[in-house]
Amino acid sequence: MEKNKVKQIHDYGQSIWLDFIDRQIIKSGDLQRLIDEDGVRGVTSNPAIFEKAINSSDDYQEDMIRLAKETSDLEVLFYQMAILDIRNAADLFQQVFNEEVKGADGYVSLEVSPRLARDTNGTIAQAVELWKEVDRENVMIKIPGTAEGLEAIRHSIEEGINVNVTLLFGLDRYRAVTEAYISGLEARLAKGQPLEHIASVASFFLSRIDVLIDPLLEEKGLKEYQGEVAIASAKMAYQIYKEIFSSERWEKLRAAGAKPQRLLWASTSSKNPAFKATKYVDALIGPDTVDTVPMETIIAYREEGSPSLSLEQDLDKAQTILTKVKDAGIDFDLVTAKLEEEGIEKFINPYNKLIQTIENHLK
């Protein structure tokens, strides 16, 4: 019998995390089956996922009514409900977290409010609060990799909080994120505090890059590169990762027990129906990386996936693509800045809708 294709990905050193959570998938045993049968090794969540879960189920109604008696702040109420889900999922993944290399995987991510994406101090305060409230060693707090988020990332790492850096699109910002991570660890080490338990990922959003840049490529006569820029950028990011996390500076932290901040591929479902559903997953399989995928992509990969060690294949082609984009006059910095703004809005809008949904349920 052929081994499950999703599970095969882990043979190449990459971890698959599910980009979805709700109470039903936990209670029904479906999440446990994904761990056992597909080798799923973590979970990520975001406001859109919680909005869908709460709006399409009665599973939260009882908690909403109970918590509304304790607080009139609907954001506080939401996070109290979300924390229950995150704790339950984290407990389920404790078995993965406790594997031979403790803390290699088994993480569940909870995001700070998207309304704080441009608020450094607000992000710091909520990251600390959520970390304490969830009270699970295998949780990551998601902080956007905006300019304002960099200090929040550094501070959170210094405080010993696991961080999932989200909303990354460009290579320069990725370098800045690794600097925030390393600086946070160095500050912690200088205070004589342990590093062994701290984990972090840097999440690159892929398909959204191609959605925005593909029409520009057609205008510039570069249609043959449609659907390839995000993959090329991710491959170059991995080269930066290898450079930074093999440096002399990093080796001092490694010797003190620090773990590298893994790259995570997000937004890996194909937005263009002309592309294979497993396109972004197949193209970026490599050691010490994570791919967070929605349920539909896991289902598609079971049938259509082609797992292989692909992340470092065709690096010259990847560099050529990025060079051609630049030479064509496409300003990738402007593209990634626009993607960041759109990304923030795409989280704020469902978050606002989520709060409105809770209010409507309580009327």
SVG drawing of the C-alpha trace seen along z (x, -y; Angstrom):
<svg xmlns="http://www.w3.org/2000/svg" viewBox="-32 -52 64 54">
<polyline fill="none" stroke="black" stroke-width="0.4" points="0.0,0.0 1.4,-3.4 2.3,-5.7 0.0,-8.7 1.4,-11.5 0.9,-14.2 2.8,-12.0 5.6,-11.5 6.4,-15.2 7.8,-14.8 10.4,-12.3 12.0,-15.3 12.2,-17.3 9.2,-19.5 6.3,-19.7 2.7,-20.1 0.5,-22.2 -3.2,-22.6 -4.5,-26.1 -7.8,-25.6 -9.4,-25.1 -12.9,-24.8 -14.5,-22.8 -16.0,-20.2 -12.7,-19.0 -11.3,-18.6 -14.4,-16.9 -15.1,-14.6 -11.6,-13.1 -10.9,-14.4 -7.9,-16.4 -6.5,-13.3 -6.9,-11.4 -5.1,-14.1 -2.2,-13.6 -2.2,-9.9 -3.0,-9.4 -1.6,-12.5 1.2,-13.3 -0.1,-16.8 2.2,-18.3 0.6,-21.6 -2.3,-24.1 -2.5,-27.7 -5.5,-30.0 -6.4,-33.5 -9.5,-35.8 -11.0,-34.6 -10.9,-31.0 -12.5,-31.8 -15.1,-34.0 -16.1,-31.1 -16.1,-28.7 -18.3,-30.8 -20.7,-31.9 -21.3,-28.4 -21.8,-26.5 -23.8,-26.5 -20.8,-25.1 -19.9,-28.5 -23.4,-29.8 -23.3,-28.5 -19.9,-30.0 -20.9,-33.3 -23.9,-33.6 -21.9,-32.5 -19.0,-34.9 -21.3,-37.8 -22.3,-37.7 -18.7,-38.3 -17.6,-40.9 -19.2,-43.5 -16.0,-43.7 -16.7,-41.6 -13.0,-41.3 -12.2,-40.0 -15.2,-37.6 -13.9,-36.3 -10.4,-35.7 -11.7,-33.8 -13.6,-31.5 -10.6,-31.2 -8.2,-30.4 -10.4,-27.3 -10.0,-26.0 -6.3,-26.7 -5.7,-25.0 -7.7,-21.9 -5.7,-21.7 -2.4,-22.3 -3.3,-19.4 -4.0,-17.2 -0.6,-18.1 1.3,-17.6 2.1,-14.1 3.9,-15.5 5.6,-18.2 7.0,-15.6 8.5,-13.4 12.2,-12.5 13.4,-16.0 11.2,-17.8 9.7,-21.0 10.5,-20.2 6.8,-20.4 3.3,-20.2 2.6,-24.0 -0.8,-25.7 -0.9,-29.4 -3.1,-32.2 -3.0,-35.7 -3.0,-39.0 -5.8,-41.3 -5.2,-42.5 -6.3,-45.9 -2.9,-46.1 -0.8,-45.6 0.5,-49.1 0.7,-49.3 3.9,-48.1 3.1,-48.6 -0.4,-47.2 1.0,-44.1 3.6,-43.6 0.9,-43.9 -1.5,-41.5 1.2,-39.0 2.2,-38.8 -1.4,-38.6 -2.4,-35.8 0.8,-33.8 0.0,-33.9 -3.7,-33.2 -3.3,-30.2 -0.6,-28.7 0.7,-26.0 4.3,-25.5 3.4,-24.4 1.5,-27.5 2.8,-30.3 1.6,-33.8 1.2,-35.2 2.6,-38.7 2.5,-40.4 5.9,-41.1 5.2,-44.8 7.7,-47.5 5.8,-48.1 5.8,-44.4 9.5,-44.0 10.1,-45.3 7.1,-43.4 8.7,-40.2 12.1,-41.0 10.5,-41.8 8.3,-38.7 11.3,-36.4 13.2,-38.1 10.3,-37.4 10.4,-33.7 7.3,-33.7 7.1,-31.4 6.3,-33.6 4.8,-32.9 5.7,-35.9 2.9,-36.3 2.2,-38.4 5.7,-38.3 6.1,-39.0 9.5,-40.4 13.1,-39.3 14.3,-42.5 11.6,-42.3 12.4,-38.7 16.0,-39.6 14.7,-42.2 12.5,-39.5 15.5,-37.2 17.3,-40.1 14.5,-40.7 14.5,-37.0 18.2,-36.8 18.4,-40.1 15.6,-38.9 17.5,-35.7 20.8,-37.6 19.1,-39.9 17.6,-36.9 21.0,-35.1 22.6,-38.3 20.2,-38.1 21.2,-34.5 17.8,-33.2 17.3,-29.8 16.8,-29.6 16.0,-25.9 12.2,-26.2 11.8,-29.1 10.5,-28.4 9.6,-30.6 8.6,-30.5 8.6,-33.2 5.5,-32.9 5.8,-33.8 2.5,-34.3 2.9,-32.9 -0.1,-32.7 -1.1,-36.3 2.2,-37.4 1.3,-35.8 -2.3,-37.0 -1.0,-40.6 2.1,-40.3 0.8,-38.0 -1.2,-40.7 1.9,-42.9 3.9,-40.1 1.4,-39.8 1.6,-43.6 5.4,-43.3 5.4,-40.4 6.6,-38.0 3.5,-35.7 5.7,-32.6 6.6,-33.5 3.1,-33.7 2.7,-31.6 6.5,-31.4 7.5,-34.6 6.3,-33.6 8.0,-30.3 11.2,-32.0 11.1,-34.4 10.5,-31.6 13.5,-29.7 15.7,-32.8 14.4,-33.2 15.5,-29.7 19.0,-30.6 19.0,-33.6 17.8,-31.3 20.7,-29.0 23.1,-31.9 21.9,-33.5 21.4,-30.3 24.9,-29.0 26.7,-32.3 29.2,-32.7 26.7,-34.9 24.1,-32.2 26.4,-29.5 26.9,-31.2 23.2,-31.1 22.9,-27.5 25.6,-26.5 23.3,-28.0 20.4,-25.8 18.7,-28.1 16.6,-26.7 16.6,-28.3 13.6,-30.3 12.1,-28.1 10.6,-29.4 6.9,-28.6 5.0,-28.7 1.5,-30.2 -1.2,-31.0 -0.3,-27.8 -3.7,-27.1 -3.7,-28.0 -5.9,-31.0 -5.6,-30.6 -7.8,-27.7 -5.3,-27.2 -2.7,-26.1 -2.6,-22.6 -4.1,-22.6 -0.8,-21.3 1.5,-23.6 2.9,-25.6 3.2,-22.6 5.1,-20.5 7.5,-23.3 8.8,-24.1 9.5,-20.9 12.8,-21.0 14.5,-20.4 13.6,-22.4 10.6,-24.2 6.9,-24.2 4.0,-24.4 0.6,-25.4 -2.2,-24.3 -6.0,-24.4 -8.1,-21.3 -8.9,-21.4 -5.2,-21.3 -4.5,-18.4 -7.4,-16.5 -6.1,-17.4 -2.5,-16.4 -3.6,-12.9 -4.5,-12.3 -2.5,-14.7 0.7,-15.5 4.2,-14.7 6.4,-14.8 10.1,-15.3 13.0,-17.4 12.2,-20.4 13.1,-23.5 16.6,-23.9 16.0,-22.7 16.4,-25.3 17.9,-28.0 19.4,-29.7 16.0,-29.8 14.5,-31.4 17.2,-34.1 16.6,-34.7 12.9,-35.2 13.4,-37.8 16.0,-39.6 13.7,-39.7 10.9,-41.0 13.1,-43.8 14.6,-44.5 11.0,-44.8 10.5,-47.8 8.2,-46.0 9.0,-47.4 8.9,-44.4 9.2,-46.6 6.0,-48.4 4.3,-45.1 5.1,-43.7 4.1,-46.9 0.7,-46.7 0.4,-43.0 1.1,-43.9 -1.6,-46.5 -4.1,-44.2 -3.1,-41.4 -3.8,-43.5 -7.2,-44.5 -8.0,-40.8 -7.5,-40.0 -9.2,-43.2 -12.4,-42.7 -13.2,-39.2 -12.2,-40.2 -14.7,-43.1 -17.3,-40.7 -16.4,-38.2 -17.1,-40.8 -20.3,-41.8 -21.3,-38.1 -20.8,-37.7 -22.9,-40.8 -25.7,-39.5 -25.7,-36.1 -26.1,-37.9 -29.1,-40.0"/>
</svg>
